Amino acid sequence: MSLATIYSRAPIGISAAQIRIEIHLAQGLPALTLVGLPEKAVKESKDRVRAAIINSGFTFPQKHITINLAPADLPKEGSRYDLAIALGILAASGQIPQQALDGKEWHGELALSGAICPIKGILPCALAAKQNKQIIVTARENAAEASLVTEDFWAARTLTEIATVILGQEKPKRVEIPPMHPPRYPDFSEVIGNYEAKRALVVAAAGGHHLLMSGPPGTGKSMLAQRFAGILPPLSEKEAVETAALQSVSLQGFQVEKWRQRPFRAPHHSASSAALAGGGNVPRPGEISLSHNGVLFLDELPEFDRRVLEMLREPLETGIINISRANIKTSYPARFQLIAAMNPCPCGYYGDTQQVCRDSPDQINRYRNRISGPLLDRIDIHLTVSRLSPRELREQNNSQKFSTEEMRTTVLAAYKLQIARQGKLNSALSPSELEKIINADQQTFALLDRAAEKMRLSMRSYHRIMKVARTIADLANSEQVTSHHAAEALQYRGWNNK
């Protein structure tokens, strides 16, 4: 038979489109033509495949070989089609039976020796193959990642190993999957004092609220942020798969030992818009999407390019980021918690009790105005982190230390209450949903109304304060939002409303 068909997949966002690879052998001068919008790495597969077939003990057919990657209008990238192309050529030339390829999807890069090398993005492909009731075949190094979402997989080391199984000479070798360990995070007990900041972080974690910390250098803002992911509720199965799929299709790939661990992404303030939002000819996720279901920490917030920061506005509202290119449009989920930190002024000591600020009011205003009002409006909690003197550090070091486990227990109780009541976190409530569950008395609404007028709050800020107040009430296991809960929520609106 001079025609063979074999299947693989191309990751698009966190989904994976099925690719039909057709191989036709015809009489004529020996040549290999590859069609179907292949980019350079795919075109180079013909040289890898030829060497791998020969070095695996098979014959490379001396005919005119045409390989079609369908659908032809979908761009193909990477070396993931090497294995499928090699097996398709062997089937078309009659060296292995075509029926042995049916019901399977093949993924892997081929070394010149015939060894099967791992590829990125195997997890969404395995998930799609499971939904399509297909067996996925890939490299041994990809086995642990594929096993997270399907049991119908087969992992091999070489092209020869696959051929011997297809020809019935051996059975597939079993792959030992290492055990998964629970995720580990830095502990809050290592942060001395900062009880007000820890309380604010508990409120943010319990309700899914965004938070901005402002304070002099060295007050512990970065230490607090780095430990925040540890007090968030554990990932559900769906969230874990989404998070792993995003990391799998990224340039760094997915590390199996981080399964069910909430992402913590901390890009440098020199990051470009493409690095933050994602991009490329075939769009890859950026830091915004890679922090999905986790934490995006932006340290030195005013030092980021303003155009870069403005890209946060849409995903903060919708939880989705859209990347459009001339030949493809991709949407990535981006529901993250923003934790940001900044100094109160260029020198860093405005409002500090121990060091005098040397900046003028104009310099301070210009520094703060690097962050737009609409972006600040989307951040629920604005927190000032004060400096502790050496004596206060020694005293608080000997006092009670709130650990990550204690804080997580408090957060989890409020989280379960919200899920049971409305099926989502308070931060995700629409205005109409918030109105139904706020359950506040007239005194509380009067306090909020007076504050809104005095602080010149937008309706977005007003609703966000109400959501934070609802979370504070949930932490206190109170059905009603009282004026005390509203007062605490109002104090978190920070310096930009002063």
C-alpha positions as CSV (number, residue, x, y, z in Angstrom):
1,M,0.0,0.0,0.0
2,S,1.4,3.4,-1.0
3,L,-0.9,5.5,1.2
4,A,-1.1,5.7,5.0
5,T,-2.9,7.8,7.5
6,I,-1.8,8.5,11.1
7,Y,-2.9,11.0,13.7
8,S,-1.3,13.5,16.1
9,R,-2.3,16.7,17.7
10,A,-1.4,20.4,17.7
11,P,-1.8,22.4,21.0
12,I,-3.9,25.6,20.4
13,G,-4.2,27.5,23.6
14,I,-5.0,24.8,26.3
15,S,-6.9,22.6,23.8
16,A,-5.4,20.4,21.1
17,A,-6.6,20.1,17.5
18,Q,-6.3,16.7,15.9
19,I,-3.9,16.6,13.0
20,R,-4.3,14.0,10.2
21,I,-1.0,13.1,8.6
22,E,-1.3,11.5,5.2
23,I,1.8,9.9,3.5
24,H,1.7,9.0,-0.2
25,L,4.5,7.1,-2.0
26,A,4.7,7.6,-5.8
27,Q,7.1,6.6,-8.5
28,G,9.6,9.1,-9.6
29,L,12.8,10.7,-8.5
30,P,13.4,10.2,-4.7
31,A,12.2,13.3,-2.9
32,L,10.1,14.3,0.1
33,T,7.5,17.1,0.0
34,L,5.9,18.4,3.2
35,V,2.7,20.4,2.8
36,G,0.1,21.8,5.3
37,L,1.5,25.1,6.6
38,P,4.6,23.6,8.3
39,E,7.0,26.0,9.9
40,K,10.8,25.5,9.8
41,A,11.2,22.9,12.6
42,V,8.4,20.8,11.0
43,K,10.1,21.1,7.6
44,E,13.4,19.9,9.1
45,S,11.7,16.7,10.3
46,K,12.4,15.0,7.0
47,D,16.1,14.9,7.7
48,R,15.6,13.6,11.3
49,V,13.0,11.1,10.1
50,R,15.2,9.7,7.3
51,A,18.2,9.2,9.7
52,A,16.0,7.7,12.4
53,I,14.4,5.2,10.1
54,I,17.7,4.0,8.7
55,N,19.4,3.8,12.1
56,S,16.5,1.8,13.4
57,G,17.1,-1.0,10.9
58,F,14.4,-0.1,8.4
59,T,14.6,1.0,4.8
60,F,13.8,4.5,3.8
61,P,11.8,4.3,0.5
62,Q,13.5,5.6,-2.6
63,K,10.3,7.2,-4.0
64,H,8.6,10.5,-4.2
65,I,7.1,11.0,-0.8
66,T,4.3,13.5,-0.2
67,I,3.3,14.3,3.4
68,N,0.2,16.3,4.1
69,L,-0.6,17.8,7.5
70,A,-4.3,18.3,7.6
71,P,-6.2,20.6,8.2
72,A,-4.0,22.4,5.8
73,D,-5.0,25.9,7.0
74,L,-3.8,25.4,10.6
75,P,-0.2,26.4,11.2
76,K,2.0,23.5,12.4
77,E,5.1,24.1,14.6
78,G,7.7,22.1,16.5
79,S,9.2,18.7,16.2
80,R,6.2,16.8,17.7
81,Y,5.2,15.2,14.4
82,D,8.5,13.3,13.8
83,L,7.3,10.0,15.3
84,A,4.0,10.1,13.4
85,I,5.7,10.9,10.1
86,A,8.2,8.1,10.5
87,L,5.6,5.5,11.3
88,G,3.4,6.7,8.5
89,I,6.3,6.3,6.0
90,L,6.9,2.8,7.4
91,A,3.2,1.9,7.0
92,A,3.0,3.4,3.5
93,S,6.0,1.4,2.4
94,G,4.6,-1.9,3.9
95,Q,7.2,-2.3,6.6
96,I,4.6,-2.2,9.4
97,P,0.8,-2.8,9.2
98,Q,-1.5,0.2,8.8
99,Q,-4.1,-1.2,11.1
100,A,-1.6,-1.2,14.0
101,L,-1.7,2.6,13.9
102,D,-5.4,2.9,14.2
103,G,-7.0,4.1,17.4
104,K,-3.8,5.8,18.5
105,E,-2.3,9.3,18.4
106,W,1.5,9.7,18.1
107,H,3.7,12.4,19.6
108,G,7.4,12.7,19.8
109,E,10.6,14.2,18.4
110,L,13.1,11.7,16.8
111,A,16.8,11.8,17.4
112,L,19.0,10.7,14.5
113,S,19.6,7.4,16.3
114,G,15.9,6.6,16.4
115,A,15.4,7.6,20.1
116,I,12.1,9.3,20.9
117,C,12.6,12.6,22.6
118,P,10.1,14.4,24.8
119,I,8.0,17.3,23.6
120,K,6.1,20.2,25.3
121,G,2.4,20.4,25.5
122,I,1.7,16.7,25.9
123,L,-0.9,17.2,28.7
124,P,-3.6,18.9,26.6
125,C,-3.0,16.4,23.8
126,A,-3.5,13.5,26.3
127,L,-6.7,15.1,27.6
128,A,-8.1,15.5,24.1
129,A,-7.1,12.0,23.2
130,K,-8.9,10.7,26.3
131,Q,-12.0,12.6,25.3
132,N,-11.7,11.1,21.8
133,K,-11.2,7.6,23.2
134,Q,-7.8,7.3,21.6
135,I,-4.5,5.9,23.0
136,I,-1.7,8.4,23.2
137,V,1.9,7.2,22.4
138,T,4.8,9.4,23.4
139,A,8.3,9.4,24.9
140,R,9.1,7.9,28.2
141,E,9.9,11.3,29.6
142,N,6.4,12.5,28.9
143,A,4.7,9.5,30.5
144,A,4.3,11.0,34.0
145,E,2.7,14.1,32.5
146,A,0.3,12.1,30.4
147,S,-0.6,9.9,33.3
148,L,-2.1,12.9,35.2
149,V,-5.1,12.9,32.9
150,T,-5.4,9.5,31.2
151,E,-4.6,5.8,31.7
152,D,-4.7,5.0,28.0
153,F,-1.1,5.9,27.1
154,W,1.9,4.1,25.9
155,A,5.5,5.4,26.3
156,A,8.5,4.1,24.4
157,R,12.2,5.0,24.2
158,T,12.9,4.2,20.5
159,L,11.4,3.8,17.2
160,T,12.6,0.2,17.2
161,E,10.8,-0.5,20.4
162,I,7.5,0.8,18.9
163,A,8.0,-1.3,15.7
164,T,8.7,-4.5,17.6
165,V,5.4,-4.1,19.6
166,I,3.5,-3.3,16.4
167,L,4.9,-6.3,14.7
168,G,3.9,-8.5,17.7
169,Q,7.5,-9.4,18.7
170,E,7.2,-7.7,22.2
171,K,4.6,-6.3,24.5
172,P,4.6,-2.6,25.6
173,K,6.9,-2.1,28.5
174,R,5.4,-0.8,31.7
175,V,6.4,2.7,32.8
176,E,6.9,3.4,36.5
177,I,5.3,6.7,37.5
178,P,6.9,8.3,40.5
179,P,4.5,9.1,43.4
180,M,3.2,12.6,43.7
181,H,4.0,14.6,46.8
182,P,1.9,17.4,48.3
183,P,2.9,20.9,47.3
184,R,5.2,22.8,49.6
185,Y,5.3,26.5,50.1
186,P,7.4,28.9,52.2
187,D,6.0,29.4,55.7
188,F,4.5,32.6,57.1
189,S,6.0,31.8,60.5
190,E,9.3,33.0,59.0
191,V,7.9,36.5,58.7
192,I,8.3,38.3,62.1
193,G,5.4,40.6,63.1
194,N,3.4,42.3,60.3
195,Y,0.2,41.1,61.9
196,E,-1.9,43.7,60.1
197,A,-0.4,42.7,56.7
198,K,-1.0,39.0,57.5
199,R,-4.6,39.8,58.3
200,A,-5.1,41.6,55.0
201,L,-3.5,38.6,53.2
202,V,-6.0,36.3,54.9
203,V,-8.9,38.5,53.7
204,A,-7.5,38.6,50.2
205,A,-7.0,34.8,50.1
206,A,-10.4,34.0,51.5
207,G,-12.3,36.1,49.0
208,G,-10.0,36.0,46.0
209,H,-9.3,39.7,46.2
210,H,-6.3,41.6,44.6
211,L,-3.9,43.4,46.9
212,L,-1.3,46.2,46.7
213,M,1.3,46.7,49.4
214,S,3.1,50.0,49.9
215,G,5.9,50.7,52.3
216,P,9.5,51.5,52.8
217,P,12.2,49.2,51.5
218,G,12.9,46.1,53.7
219,T,9.6,46.0,55.5
220,G,8.8,42.4,54.3
221,K,6.5,43.1,51.3
222,S,8.3,40.5,49.1
223,M,8.4,37.9,51.9
224,L,4.7,38.2,52.5
225,A,3.9,37.9,48.8
226,Q,6.1,34.9,48.3
227,R,4.2,33.0,51.0
228,F,0.7,34.0,49.8
229,A,0.1,31.0,47.6
230,G,0.5,28.7,50.5
231,I,-2.7,29.9,52.3
232,L,-4.9,29.6,49.2
233,P,-7.4,26.7,49.1
234,P,-6.2,23.6,47.4
235,L,-6.7,23.3,43.6
236,S,-9.7,21.3,42.4
237,E,-9.1,18.6,39.8
238,K,-10.4,20.9,37.0
239,E,-8.2,23.8,38.2
240,A,-5.2,21.5,38.5
241,V,-5.6,20.3,34.9
242,E,-6.1,23.8,33.5
243,T,-3.0,25.0,35.4
244,A,-0.8,22.1,34.2
245,A,-2.1,22.4,30.6
246,L,-1.0,26.1,30.5
247,Q,2.4,25.3,31.8
248,S,2.7,22.3,29.5
249,V,2.3,24.5,26.4
250,S,4.6,27.2,27.6
251,L,8.3,27.4,26.6
252,Q,9.4,26.2,30.0
253,G,7.1,23.2,30.0
254,F,5.3,21.5,32.9
255,Q,7.2,20.1,35.9
256,V,5.2,17.1,37.2
257,E,6.4,17.6,40.8
258,K,4.4,20.8,40.8
259,W,1.1,19.0,40.1
260,R,-1.6,20.6,42.2
261,Q,0.7,23.4,43.3
262,R,-0.7,26.9,42.8
263,P,1.5,29.0,40.4
264,F,3.5,31.9,41.7
265,R,4.8,34.1,39.0
266,A,7.0,37.1,39.7
267,P,8.2,38.7,36.4
268,H,10.9,41.4,36.6
269,H,9.7,45.0,36.0
270,S,11.6,45.1,32.7
271,A,9.2,42.5,31.3
272,S,7.7,43.3,27.9
273,S,4.0,43.3,27.0
274,A,4.5,40.0,25.1
275,A,6.2,38.4,28.1
276,L,3.3,39.4,30.3
277,A,0.4,38.8,28.0
278,G,1.9,36.1,25.7
279,G,2.6,36.1,22.0
280,G,4.5,34.6,19.1
281,N,3.6,33.5,15.6
282,V,1.7,30.6,17.2
283,P,0.7,32.4,20.5
284,R,2.2,31.1,23.7
285,P,0.9,32.0,27.2
286,G,2.6,34.8,29.1
287,E,3.0,35.5,32.8
288,I,-0.6,36.5,33.1
289,S,-1.9,33.1,31.9
290,L,0.8,31.1,33.6
291,S,-0.4,32.5,36.9
292,H,-3.9,31.2,36.3
293,N,-5.4,29.8,39.5
294,G,-2.4,31.2,41.3
295,V,-0.6,34.4,42.1
296,L,0.9,37.1,39.9
297,F,3.4,39.1,42.0
298,L,4.5,42.4,40.5
299,D,7.2,43.9,42.7
300,E,8.2,47.6,42.2
301,L,4.9,48.1,40.4
302,P,5.5,51.7,39.3
303,E,8.8,50.6,37.6
304,F,6.8,48.5,35.0
305,D,6.1,50.2,31.7
306,R,2.7,51.8,31.9
307,R,1.5,50.1,28.6
308,V,2.5,46.8,30.1
309,L,0.5,47.4,33.3
310,E,-2.6,48.5,31.3
311,M,-2.7,45.0,29.7
312,L,-3.8,43.8,33.2
313,R,-7.1,45.6,33.1
314,E,-9.0,43.2,30.9
315,P,-7.9,39.9,32.5
316,L,-8.5,41.4,36.0
317,E,-12.2,41.9,35.0
318,T,-12.9,38.9,32.7
319,G,-10.4,36.3,33.7
320,I,-9.5,35.7,30.0
321,I,-6.8,37.2,27.7
322,N,-7.1,37.1,24.0
323,I,-4.1,37.1,21.7
324,S,-4.7,37.8,18.0
325,R,-2.3,37.2,15.1
326,A,-2.7,37.5,11.4
327,N,-3.5,33.8,10.9
328,I,-4.7,32.7,14.4
329,K,-6.5,33.9,17.5
330,T,-6.0,32.3,20.8
331,S,-7.7,32.8,24.2
332,Y,-6.0,31.8,27.4
333,P,-7.7,31.7,30.9
334,A,-6.1,34.2,33.2
335,R,-8.0,34.2,36.5
336,F,-5.2,35.0,38.9
337,Q,-4.8,37.0,42.1
338,L,-2.7,40.1,41.7
339,I,-0.3,40.8,44.5
340,A,1.7,44.0,43.9
341,A,4.3,45.9,46.0
342,M,5.7,49.3,45.7
343,N,7.5,52.0,47.6
344,P,5.5,55.1,48.6
345,C,7.8,57.4,46.8
346,P,11.0,57.4,44.6
347,C,13.4,57.4,47.6
348,G,11.1,54.9,49.4
349,Y,10.7,56.7,52.7
350,Y,7.6,58.8,52.5
351,G,5.7,58.4,55.7
352,D,8.5,56.4,57.4
353,T,9.0,57.1,61.1
354,Q,12.7,56.4,61.1
355,Q,14.1,58.1,57.9
356,V,13.2,61.4,56.3
357,C,11.8,61.4,52.7
358,R,13.9,63.6,50.4
359,D,11.4,63.7,47.5
360,S,9.2,66.8,46.6
361,P,5.4,66.5,46.4
362,D,5.6,66.7,42.6
363,Q,8.1,63.8,42.5
364,I,5.9,61.7,44.7
365,N,2.8,62.5,42.6
366,R,4.6,61.7,39.3
367,Y,5.9,58.4,40.8
368,R,2.4,57.3,41.9
369,N,0.8,58.5,38.7
370,R,2.8,55.9,36.8
371,I,0.0,53.5,37.9
372,S,-3.3,54.5,36.3
373,G,-6.5,55.2,38.2
374,P,-8.5,52.5,36.4
375,L,-5.9,49.8,37.3
376,L,-5.8,50.9,41.0
377,D,-9.6,50.9,40.9
378,R,-9.5,47.1,40.2
379,I,-7.3,46.3,43.2
380,D,-9.5,45.6,46.2
381,I,-7.1,45.9,49.1
382,H,-4.5,48.7,49.4
383,L,-2.2,48.0,52.3
384,T,0.5,50.1,54.0
385,V,3.3,47.9,55.4
386,S,5.2,49.8,58.2
387,R,8.8,49.4,59.2
388,L,9.6,47.7,62.6
389,S,12.5,48.9,64.7
390,P,15.1,46.3,65.9
391,R,13.6,46.3,69.4
392,E,10.1,45.7,68.0
393,L,11.5,42.9,65.8
394,R,13.1,41.2,68.9
395,E,9.9,41.5,70.9
396,Q,7.6,40.2,68.2
397,N,10.0,37.4,67.4
398,N,9.3,36.0,70.8
399,S,5.5,36.5,70.6
400,Q,3.0,34.4,68.7
401,K,3.8,33.5,65.1
402,F,1.0,32.9,62.7
403,S,2.0,29.9,60.5
404,T,0.9,29.2,57.0
405,E,-1.1,26.2,58.3
406,E,-3.0,28.4,60.8
407,M,-3.8,31.0,58.2
408,R,-4.8,28.4,55.6
409,T,-7.2,26.8,58.0
410,T,-8.9,30.2,58.5
411,V,-9.0,30.9,54.8
412,L,-10.4,27.4,54.0
413,A,-13.3,27.8,56.4
414,A,-14.4,31.1,54.7
415,Y,-13.8,29.6,51.3
416,K,-16.1,26.6,52.0
417,L,-18.8,28.9,53.3
418,Q,-18.8,30.9,50.1
419,I,-18.8,27.9,47.8
420,A,-21.7,26.4,49.7
421,R,-23.7,29.7,49.6
422,Q,-23.1,30.9,46.0
423,G,-20.8,28.4,44.3
424,K,-18.0,31.0,43.8
425,L,-15.7,33.3,45.6
426,N,-17.0,36.8,46.7
427,S,-14.6,38.5,44.3
428,A,-16.4,36.8,41.3
429,L,-19.9,38.0,42.3
430,S,-21.8,40.2,39.9
431,P,-23.5,43.3,41.3
432,S,-26.9,41.6,41.2
433,E,-25.5,38.5,43.0
434,L,-23.8,40.7,45.6
435,E,-27.0,42.5,46.3
436,K,-28.7,39.2,47.1
437,I,-26.2,38.0,49.6
438,I,-24.7,41.1,51.1
439,N,-27.2,41.0,54.0
440,A,-26.2,44.4,55.6
441,D,-28.3,46.7,57.8
442,Q,-29.1,50.3,57.2
443,Q,-26.3,51.5,59.5
444,T,-23.7,49.6,57.4
445,F,-25.1,51.0,54.1
446,A,-25.1,54.5,55.6
447,L,-21.4,54.1,56.5
448,L,-20.5,52.9,53.1
449,D,-22.5,55.7,51.4
450,R,-20.7,58.4,53.5
451,A,-17.4,56.9,52.7
452,A,-18.1,56.6,49.0
453,E,-19.0,60.4,48.9
454,K,-16.0,61.4,51.0
455,M,-13.5,59.2,49.2
456,R,-15.1,59.9,45.8
457,L,-15.3,56.2,45.0
458,S,-16.4,54.8,41.7
459,M,-19.2,52.2,41.6
460,R,-16.6,49.6,40.9
461,S,-14.7,50.5,44.0
462,Y,-17.9,50.7,46.0
463,H,-18.9,47.2,44.9
464,R,-15.4,45.9,45.6
465,I,-15.5,47.3,49.1
466,M,-18.8,45.5,49.7
467,K,-17.2,42.2,48.5
468,V,-14.3,42.6,50.8
469,A,-16.7,43.4,53.7
470,R,-18.7,40.2,52.8
471,T,-15.4,38.2,53.0
472,I,-14.5,39.8,56.4
473,A,-18.0,38.7,57.6
474,D,-17.4,35.2,56.3
475,L,-14.1,35.0,58.1
476,A,-16.0,35.9,61.3
477,N,-18.7,33.3,60.4
478,S,-21.3,36.1,60.4
479,E,-24.4,35.9,58.2
480,Q,-24.8,39.6,58.4
481,V,-22.3,42.3,57.2
482,T,-22.0,44.7,60.1
483,S,-20.5,48.2,60.3
484,H,-17.4,46.7,61.9
485,H,-16.8,44.5,58.8
486,A,-17.5,47.5,56.5
487,A,-15.1,49.7,58.4
488,E,-12.3,47.2,58.1
489,A,-13.0,46.9,54.3
490,L,-12.9,50.7,54.0
491,Q,-9.5,51.0,55.7
492,Y,-8.1,48.8,53.0
493,R,-8.7,51.4,50.2
494,G,-5.3,52.9,50.8
495,W,-3.4,56.1,50.0
496,N,-4.8,56.6,46.5
497,N,-8.1,57.7,48.0
498,K,-6.6,60.0,50.6
